[in-house]
Amino acid sequence: MRDIDHTLLTISGVSRDIYAHAFERVTGEPPREIASMAGRTEQAIIINTLALNDREADETTIAAFYEGLGKADVELKSRRSAWPSIWGWTPAGTETTAATARIW
């Protein structure tokens, strides 16, 4: 199950922190702006974030950004303990996970 458009989970800024961390890891500088995430794929968010910060979205940079997103969880683990207090299921998320559990 994927939450592409933030209809299943609400995570109060965690995604923005992860993207900012990945951006800085890839470019060496903090981002001036992070792209809107609602209703968008990871690749669209990455490409738009790079463009908003006057960076080229070539294959190498996009691949490095994906890798940076994957490593951000490990590198931000000191903040991870606070994440459960700022995320939660939306009503649609609760309903979807319950339906999925009934199927399995």
C-alpha positions, 0 to 999 in steps of 0.5 A: 500500500502506498500513500502517494497523495497523503490521503492515508497518513498525515505526518506533519512535516516528516516528509519535508524533513526527509526531502530537505535532508536528501536535497542537502546530501545530494547538492551540499546545500539546504533547499530554499524550497521543497515542492508540494507533495500532495497527490504527487509521485516521488519522482515528480516531487524530486524533479520539482524540488530540484527545479525550484532550487535551480538544480538540473534534474538529470538521471544521475541527480535523480538517482542520488536523490532517491538514494538520499531519501533512503538514507535519510531515515537512518541519518535522522534516527535521532528524530524518529522517536518523535515521529509517532507523536506527529503522524496518524491515520486519516479516516481513509487510511483507517478504513483502507487498512481495515479493509486490507486486513480483512482480505489477508 
